[in-house]
Amino acid sequence: MLLILIAGGLVGLALCLDALVLWPVQEVLRALRPGSKAAAGGAVVPAPEASLLPAQPCFEVIETSPRPVPIASTPLLGRPPEAIEVPVPRAFQPSAAPQEGGIPGAGPPASPRGGGYVLPTIGLLDPPVPFPIQEHEAKIHARAMLLERTLLDFGLQVRVVQIDTGPVITQFEIALEAGLSVKRINSLADDLAIALAVPSVRIVAPIPGKTTIGIEVPNE
């Protein structure tokens, strides 16, 4: 019996709690739902269906106008070419006047930089070998006389009128007697080489611009 009374008390307490606490809370939540009565007008606005509403984009599109590109005021080809400097020729300076007893325009040798260098003396050079000019001239005249005598042995009367001495050969210029044939002189080239004790002789018959014959003999 006591248990029945306790159970009935609990049921009544639950009903009182539902009526006093839960029901007002449910009414407040129902009023806050979409489609509930408006507080001001009391009109019921049906909630639109989701399929009938247009899709709203989730981002905002901002339209901007293109910014104008600045145009350079300078030409595209770059800077103008720089002026080319042309070297100006220096004025002509005449050489110094020739000095007496020396090379034209040659002065005393310039001293080297520093001043400590001393030019070598001439004594370092070997003395020149004296050339026996008189002995050489005597040999040349002896050959000229031998040449006249050799041609005379072959019956040719000739005379040496000029001698031209060079570094390699010596030319004896001979004048022929009247009526002597040049061919006879040319045929005696080997005989003259044997008489003068030389390898060979060259006969120039006649010498250009002259009436004489040249006999070239190698020097010793």
Secondary structure, DSSP 8 states (H G I E B T S, - for coil): -HHHHHHHHHHHHHHHHIIIIIHHHHHHHHHHSTT-B-SSS--B-----TTTS----SS-------------SS-TT-S------------------B-TTS-BT--S----TTS------GGGS-------HHHHHHHHHHHHHHHHHHHHHTT--EEEEEEEE-SSEEEEEEEE-TT--HHHHHTTHHHHHHHHTSS--EEESS-TTSSSEEEEEE--
